[in-house]
Amino acid sequence: MLNSPDSLRVLLDECLPRKLKREFVNCAVSTVAEMGWAGKKNGELMKAAHGHFDAFVTADQNLQYQQNLAYADVRVVVLVAINNRIETLAPLMPLVIEALQSIAAGQVVEIKAKTD
């Protein structure tokens, strides 16, 4: 059974604005910087997140090609947008929450911003 949004522990990558943290309704969100993990490579982050987080949210579109996430114990959401500004990413958060509830650990989903 997947965690309810109230109990989801989400790690927000350092490439995303810290203010995005406020957009995760009913989730326990920490940033990479808050955890003292700034500067860690993705493989190190995945190991550090093990047992502490249910999900990792990033804008790093290469993550799924650089790491074998099939054995990771976290769900991964990759935000795909023209920039990483809060104004661009905040509207994607309902889709992110929905994705986090529907995917399993080791799965990766991309959430793409509309480009109109």
TIVO-2410 file (N, C-alpha, C; in nm, 3 decimals):
# residues 116
REC num residu      c1      c2      c3 atome chaine
REC   1      M   0.084  -0.119   0.000     N      A
REC   1      M   0.000   0.000   0.000    CA      A
REC   1      M   0.088   0.125   0.000     C      A
REC   2      L   0.054   0.220  -0.082     N      A
REC   2      L   0.131   0.343  -0.090    CA      A
REC   2      L   0.096   0.434   0.026     C      A
REC   3      N   0.189   0.517   0.062     N      A
REC   3      N   0.167   0.612   0.170    CA      A
REC   3      N   0.061   0.714   0.131     C      A
REC   4      S  -0.014   0.760   0.228     N      A
REC   4      S  -0.107   0.869   0.202    CA      A
REC   4      S  -0.024   0.997   0.189     C      A
REC   5      P  -0.080   1.101   0.127     N      A
REC   5      P  -0.002   1.225   0.113    CA      A
REC   5      P   0.042   1.279   0.248     C      A
REC   6      D  -0.037   1.254   0.354     N      A
REC   6      D  -0.003   1.305   0.486    CA      A
REC   6      D   0.128   1.248   0.537     C      A
REC   7      S   0.163   1.130   0.492     N      A
REC   7      S   0.283   1.067   0.546    CA      A
REC   7      S   0.398   1.059   0.446     C      A
REC   8      L   0.378   1.115   0.327     N      A
REC   8      L   0.486   1.112   0.228    CA      A
REC   8      L   0.603   1.198   0.274     C      A
REC   9      R   0.720   1.140   0.273     N      A
REC   9      R   0.842   1.213   0.307    CA      A
REC   9      R   0.915   1.240   0.176     C      A
REC  10      V   0.923   1.367   0.139     N      A
REC  10      V   0.974   1.407   0.009    CA      A
REC  10      V   1.106   1.483   0.025     C      A
REC  11      L   1.203   1.446  -0.058     N      A
REC  11      L   1.331   1.517  -0.064    CA      A
REC  11      L   1.331   1.601  -0.190     C      A
REC  12      L   1.352   1.731  -0.175     N      A
REC  12      L   1.353   1.826  -0.286    CA      A
REC  12      L   1.497   1.854  -0.327     C      A
REC  13      D   1.529   1.828  -0.451     N      A
REC  13      D   1.666   1.844  -0.501    CA      A
REC  13      D   1.711   1.990  -0.494     C      A
REC  14      E   1.842   2.008  -0.484     N      A
REC  14      E   1.895   2.144  -0.472    CA      A
REC  14      E   1.884   2.225  -0.600     C      A
REC  15      C   1.853   2.161  -0.713     N      A
REC  15      C   1.834   2.235  -0.838    CA      A
REC  15      C   1.697   2.300  -0.847     C      A
REC  16      L   1.612   2.276  -0.748     N      A
REC  16      L   1.478   2.334  -0.745    CA      A
REC  16      L   1.471   2.445  -0.639     C      A
REC  17      P   1.383   2.543  -0.660     N      A
REC  17      P   1.372   2.652  -0.562    CA      A
REC  17      P   1.318   2.600  -0.428     C      A
REC  18      R   1.378   2.647  -0.320     N      A
REC  18      R   1.333   2.605  -0.186    CA      A
REC  18      R   1.187   2.640  -0.160     C      A
REC  19      K   1.141   2.749  -0.218     N      A
REC  19      K   1.002   2.792  -0.199    CA      A
REC  19      K   0.902   2.689  -0.252     C      A
REC  20      L   0.946   2.602  -0.340     N      A
REC  20      L   0.859   2.499  -0.394    CA      A
REC  20      L   0.811   2.405  -0.284     C      A
REC  21      K   0.886   2.399  -0.179     N      A
REC  21      K   0.853   2.315  -0.064    CA      A
REC  21      K   0.712   2.345  -0.011     C      A
REC  22      R   0.673   2.471  -0.014     N      A
REC  22      R   0.541   2.512   0.036    CA      A
REC  22      R   0.426   2.458  -0.048     C      A
REC  23      E   0.455   2.418  -0.170     N      A
REC  23      E   0.351   2.374  -0.262    CA      A
REC  23      E   0.311   2.228  -0.241     C      A
REC  24      F   0.385   2.156  -0.159     N      A
REC  24      F   0.355   2.015  -0.132    CA      A
REC  24      F   0.258   2.008  -0.014     C      A
REC  25      V   0.131   2.000  -0.045     N      A
REC  25      V   0.027   1.999   0.056    CA      A
REC  25      V   0.029   1.864   0.129     C      A
REC  26      N   0.030   1.870   0.261     N      A
REC  26      N   0.022   1.752   0.346    CA      A
REC  26      N   0.135   1.651   0.327     C      A
REC  27      C   0.251   1.699   0.287     N      A
REC  27      C   0.369   1.613   0.275    CA      A
REC  27      C   0.478   1.670   0.367     C      A
REC  28      A   0.563   1.583   0.415     N      A
REC  28      A   0.679   1.627   0.493    CA      A
REC  28      A   0.793   1.645   0.394     C      A
REC  29      V   0.829   1.770   0.365     N      A
REC  29      V   0.928   1.799   0.262    CA      A
REC  29      V   1.053   1.859   0.323     C      A
REC  30      S   1.167   1.805   0.284     N      A
REC  30      S   1.297   1.860   0.322    CA      A
REC  30      S   1.376   1.886   0.195     C      A
REC  31      T   1.461   1.987   0.200     N      A
REC  31      T   1.547   2.013   0.086    CA      A
REC  31      T   1.680   1.942   0.108     C      A
REC  32      V   1.751   1.921  -0.001     N      A
REC  32      V   1.884   1.862   0.007    CA      A
REC  32      V   1.974   1.947   0.098     C      A
REC  33      A   1.964   2.079   0.085     N      A
REC  33      A   2.046   2.168   0.168    CA      A
REC  33      A   2.012   2.154   0.316     C      A
REC  34      E   1.883   2.146   0.347     N      A
REC  34      E   1.842   2.131   0.487    CA      A
REC  34      E   1.896   2.002   0.549     C      A
REC  35      M   1.913   1.901   0.467     N      A
REC  35      M   1.964   1.773   0.515    CA      A
REC  35      M   2.116   1.774   0.527     C      A
REC  36      G   2.180   1.882   0.479     N      A
REC  36      G   2.325   1.889   0.482    CA      A
REC  36      G   2.390   1.808   0.370     C      A
REC  37      W   2.314   1.782   0.265     N      A
REC  37      W   2.361   1.698   0.155    CA      A
REC  37      W   2.393   1.777   0.029     C      A
REC  38      A   2.400   1.908   0.037     N      A
REC  38      A   2.429   1.991  -0.080    CA      A
REC  38      A   2.562   1.948  -0.141     C      A
REC  39      G   2.565   1.941  -0.272     N      A
REC  39      G   2.687   1.906  -0.343    CA      A
REC  39      G   2.705   1.756  -0.365     C      A
REC  40      K   2.619   1.674  -0.304     N      A
REC  40      K   2.629   1.530  -0.325    CA      A
REC  40      K   2.584   1.496  -0.467     C      A
REC  41      K   2.649   1.401  -0.527     N      A
REC  41      K   2.608   1.352  -0.659    CA      A
REC  41      K   2.481   1.270  -0.643     C      A
REC  42      N   2.411   1.246  -0.754     N      A
REC  42      N   2.282   1.177  -0.747    CA      A
REC  42      N   2.290   1.039  -0.683     C      A
REC  43      G   2.394   0.962  -0.713     N      A
REC  43      G   2.408   0.830  -0.653    CA      A
REC  43      G   2.422   0.839  -0.503     C      A
REC  44      E   2.499   0.936  -0.457     N      A
REC  44      E   2.516   0.958  -0.313    CA      A
REC  44      E   2.385   1.003  -0.250     C      A
REC  45      L   2.310   1.087  -0.320     N      A
REC  45      L   2.181   1.134  -0.269    CA      A
REC  45      L   2.083   1.019  -0.252     C      A
REC  46      M   2.080   0.930  -0.351     N      A
REC  46      M   1.988   0.817  -0.344    CA      A
REC  46      M   2.022   0.728  -0.224     C      A
REC  47      K   2.151   0.708  -0.201     N      A
REC  47      K   2.193   0.627  -0.084    CA      A
REC  47      K   2.159   0.699   0.047     C      A
REC  48      A   2.183   0.829   0.051     N      A
REC  48      A   2.155   0.906   0.173    CA      A
REC  48      A   2.005   0.909   0.202     C      A
REC  49      A   1.924   0.915   0.097     N      A
REC  49      A   1.778   0.922   0.114    CA      A
REC  49      A   1.719   0.789   0.160     C      A
REC  50      H   1.791   0.681   0.139     N      A
REC  50      H   1.744   0.547   0.174    CA      A
REC  50      H   1.696   0.542   0.320     C      A
REC  51      G   1.571   0.504   0.338     N      A
REC  51      G   1.516   0.491   0.471    CA      A
REC  51      G   1.466   0.621   0.533     C      A
REC  52      H   1.501   0.734   0.474     N      A
REC  52      H   1.459   0.864   0.528    CA      A
REC  52      H   1.345   0.926   0.447     C      A
REC  53      F   1.341   0.894   0.318     N      A
REC  53      F   1.244   0.958   0.229    CA      A
REC  53      F   1.171   0.855   0.143     C      A
REC  54      D   1.048   0.890   0.107     N      A
REC  54      D   0.967   0.806   0.018    CA      A
REC  54      D   0.983   0.849  -0.127     C      A
REC  55      A   1.021   0.976  -0.146     N      A
REC  55      A   1.023   1.031  -0.282    CA      A
REC  55      A   1.133   1.136  -0.296     C      A
REC  56      F   1.178   1.149  -0.420     N      A
REC  56      F   1.279   1.248  -0.456    CA      A
REC  56      F   1.224   1.326  -0.575     C      A
REC  57      V   1.222   1.458  -0.564     N      A
REC  57      V   1.173   1.544  -0.672    CA      A
REC  57      V   1.290   1.627  -0.721     C      A
REC  58      T   1.310   1.625  -0.853     N      A
REC  58      T   1.424   1.690  -0.914    CA      A
REC  58      T   1.386   1.749  -1.049     C      A
REC  59      A   1.475   1.828  -1.105     N      A
REC  59      A   1.461   1.876  -1.243    CA      A
REC  59      A   1.571   1.814  -1.330     C      A
REC  60      D   1.649   1.725  -1.271     N      A
REC  60      D   1.760   1.661  -1.342    CA      A
REC  60      D   1.707   1.552  -1.435     C      A
REC  61      Q   1.693   1.587  -1.562     N      A
REC  61      Q   1.636   1.495  -1.659    CA      A
REC  61      Q   1.730   1.379  -1.693     C      A
REC  62      N   1.855   1.387  -1.651     N      A
REC  62      N   1.949   1.279  -1.679    CA      A
REC  62      N   1.955   1.176  -1.567     C      A
REC  63      L   1.891   1.204  -1.455     N      A
REC  63      L   1.900   1.117  -1.338    CA      A
REC  63      L   1.866   0.972  -1.372     C      A
REC  64      Q   1.757   0.951  -1.441     N      A
REC  64      Q   1.714   0.815  -1.470    CA      A
REC  64      Q   1.808   0.741  -1.565     C      A
REC  65      Y   1.893   0.814  -1.635     N      A
REC  65      Y   1.989   0.751  -1.725    CA      A
REC  65      Y   2.125   0.732  -1.659     C      A
REC  66      Q   2.149   0.809  -1.552     N      A
REC  66      Q   2.277   0.801  -1.481    CA      A
REC  66      Q   2.274   0.701  -1.367     C      A
REC  67      Q   2.155   0.674  -1.315     N      A
REC  67      Q   2.141   0.588  -1.197    CA      A
REC  67      Q   2.047   0.472  -1.228     C      A
REC  68      N   2.073   0.358  -1.168     N      A
REC  68      N   1.982   0.245  -1.178    CA      A
REC  68      N   1.879   0.261  -1.067     C      A
REC  69      L   1.767   0.320  -1.102     N      A
REC  69      L   1.666   0.352  -1.002    CA      A
REC  69      L   1.569   0.238  -0.976     C      A
REC  70      A   1.578   0.131  -1.055     N      A
REC  70      A   1.488   0.017  -1.035    CA      A
REC  70      A   1.504  -0.042  -0.896     C      A
REC  71      Y   1.622  -0.029  -0.837     N      A
REC  71      Y   1.647  -0.085  -0.704    CA      A
REC  71      Y   1.643   0.020  -0.594     C      A
REC  72      A   1.611   0.143  -0.631     N      A
REC  72      A   1.603   0.250  -0.531    CA      A
REC  72      A   1.476   0.231  -0.448     C      A
REC  73      D   1.481   0.273  -0.326     N      A
REC  73      D   1.361   0.260  -0.243    CA      A
REC  73      D   1.283   0.391  -0.236     C      A
REC  74      V   1.301   0.477  -0.336     N      A
REC  74      V   1.226   0.602  -0.343    CA      A
REC  74      V   1.158   0.614  -0.479     C      A
REC  75      R   1.050   0.688  -0.477     N      A
REC  75      R   0.981   0.725  -0.602    CA      A
REC  75      R   1.050   0.851  -0.652     C      A
REC  76      V   1.061   0.865  -0.782     N      A
REC  76      V   1.130   0.981  -0.836    CA      A
REC  76      V   1.037   1.054  -0.933     C      A
REC  77      V   1.026   1.185  -0.911     N      A
REC  77      V   0.951   1.270  -1.003    CA      A
REC  77      V   1.049   1.371  -1.061     C      A
REC  78      V   1.052   1.376  -1.194     N      A
REC  78      V   1.138   1.470  -1.265    CA      A
REC  78      V   1.050   1.579  -1.325     C      A
REC  79      L   1.077   1.703  -1.288     N      A
REC  79      L   1.003   1.816  -1.343    CA      A
REC  79      L   1.072   1.864  -1.470     C      A
REC  80      V   0.995   1.875  -1.576     N      A
REC  80      V   1.049   1.918  -1.705    CA      A
REC  80      V   0.981   2.050  -1.741     C      A
REC  81      A   1.061   2.156  -1.740     N      A
REC  81      A   1.007   2.289  -1.769    CA      A
REC  81      A   1.114   2.375  -1.833     C      A
REC  82      I   1.074   2.489  -1.886     N      A
REC  82      I   1.169   2.576  -1.954    CA      A
REC  82      I   1.266   2.643  -1.857     C      A
REC  83      N   1.226   2.649  -1.728     N      A
REC  83      N   1.316   2.703  -1.625    CA      A
REC  83      N   1.275   2.644  -1.490     C      A
REC  84      N   1.351   2.673  -1.388     N      A
REC  84      N   1.325   2.619  -1.254    CA      A
REC  84      N   1.270   2.726  -1.161     C      A
REC  85      R   1.202   2.824  -1.215     N      A
REC  85      R   1.146   2.929  -1.132    CA      A
REC  85      R   1.019   2.879  -1.064     C      A
REC  86      I   0.995   2.929  -0.945     N      A
REC  86      I   0.878   2.888  -0.868    CA      A
REC  86      I   0.749   2.911  -0.945     C      A
REC  87      E   0.741   3.022  -1.019     N      A
REC  87      E   0.621   3.054  -1.096    CA      A
REC  87      E   0.594   2.951  -1.205     C      A
REC  88      T   0.697   2.892  -1.257     N      A
REC  88      T   0.684   2.791  -1.362    CA      A
REC  88      T   0.649   2.655  -1.302     C      A
REC  89      L   0.708   2.622  -1.188     N      A
REC  89      L   0.694   2.489  -1.131    CA      A
REC  89      L   0.573   2.471  -1.039     C      A
REC  90      A   0.531   2.576  -0.970     N      A
REC  90      A   0.420   2.564  -0.875    CA      A
REC  90      A   0.293   2.506  -0.937     C      A
REC  91      P   0.255   2.545  -1.059     N      A
REC  91      P   0.134   2.488  -1.117    CA      A
REC  91      P   0.142   2.336  -1.142     C      A
REC  92      L   0.262   2.280  -1.139     N      A
REC  92      L   0.279   2.137  -1.162    CA      A
REC  92      L   0.256   2.054  -1.036     C      A
REC  93      M   0.251   2.119  -0.921     N      A
REC  93      M   0.248   2.045  -0.795    CA      A
REC  93      M   0.129   1.952  -0.776     C      A
REC  94      P   0.007   1.987  -0.819     N      A
REC  94      P  -0.101   1.889  -0.807    CA      A
REC  94      P  -0.071   1.760  -0.885     C      A
REC  95      L  -0.009   1.773  -1.001     N      A
REC  95      L   0.029   1.655  -1.079    CA      A
REC  95      L   0.140   1.576  -1.011     C      A
REC  96      V   0.230   1.647  -0.945     N      A
REC  96      V   0.339   1.581  -0.873    CA      A
REC  96      V   0.282   1.499  -0.758     C      A
REC  97      I   0.194   1.558  -0.680     N      A
REC  97      I   0.133   1.487  -0.566    CA      A
REC  97      I   0.058   1.364  -0.617     C      A
REC  98      E  -0.016   1.381  -0.723     N      A
REC  98      E  -0.090   1.268  -0.782    CA      A
REC  98      E   0.006   1.157  -0.825     C      A
REC  99      A   0.114   1.195  -0.890     N      A
REC  99      A   0.213   1.097  -0.935    CA      A
REC  99      A   0.276   1.025  -0.818     C      A
REC 100      L   0.310   1.098  -0.713     N      A
REC 100      L   0.374   1.037  -0.596    CA      A
REC 100      L   0.284   0.933  -0.531     C      A
REC 101      Q   0.154   0.952  -0.541     N      A
REC 101      Q   0.061   0.856  -0.483    CA      A
REC 101      Q   0.038   0.734  -0.571     C      A
REC 102      S   0.073   0.745  -0.699     N      A
REC 102      S   0.041   0.635  -0.790    CA      A
REC 102      S   0.161   0.552  -0.835     C      A
REC 103      I   0.283   0.599  -0.809     N      A
REC 103      I   0.400   0.522  -0.850    CA      A
REC 103      I   0.462   0.452  -0.730     C      A
REC 104      A   0.540   0.351  -0.761     N      A
REC 104      A   0.605   0.272  -0.657    CA      A
REC 104      A   0.751   0.311  -0.645     C      A
REC 105      A   0.812   0.268  -0.537     N      A
REC 105      A   0.956   0.290  -0.518    CA      A
REC 105      A   1.031   0.233  -0.637     C      A
REC 106      G   1.131   0.308  -0.683     N      A
REC 106      G   1.210   0.266  -0.797    CA      A
REC 106      G   1.156   0.313  -0.931     C      A
REC 107      Q   1.035   0.367  -0.930     N      A
REC 107      Q   0.977   0.418  -1.054    CA      A
REC 107      Q   1.007   0.567  -1.070     C      A
REC 108      V   1.014   0.608  -1.197     N      A
REC 108      V   1.041   0.748  -1.231    CA      A
REC 108      V   0.927   0.797  -1.320     C      A
REC 109      V   0.879   0.915  -1.291     N      A
REC 109      V   0.778   0.977  -1.377    CA      A
REC 109      V   0.822   1.119  -1.405     C      A
REC 110      E   0.798   1.163  -1.529     N      A
REC 110      E   0.827   1.301  -1.567    CA      A
REC 110      E   0.697   1.380  -1.569     C      A
REC 111      I   0.702   1.497  -1.512     N      A
REC 111      I   0.588   1.591  -1.516    CA      A
REC 111      I   0.634   1.709  -1.600     C      A
REC 112      K   0.567   1.728  -1.712     N      A
REC 112      K   0.609   1.832  -1.807    CA      A
REC 112      K   0.518   1.954  -1.800     C      A
REC 113      A   0.582   2.069  -1.796     N      A
REC 113      A   0.509   2.196  -1.800    CA      A
REC 113      A   0.458   2.219  -1.941     C      A
REC 114      K   0.343   2.281  -1.950     N      A
REC 114      K   0.290   2.317  -2.082    CA      A
REC 114      K   0.378   2.425  -2.141     C      A
REC 115      T   0.398   2.421  -2.269     N      A
REC 115      T   0.487   2.516  -2.335    CA      A
REC 115      T   0.414   2.607  -2.432     C      A
REC 116      D   0.292   2.650  -2.397     N      A
REC 116      D   0.221   2.737  -2.491    CA      A
REC 116      D   0.263   2.876  -2.483     C      A
***
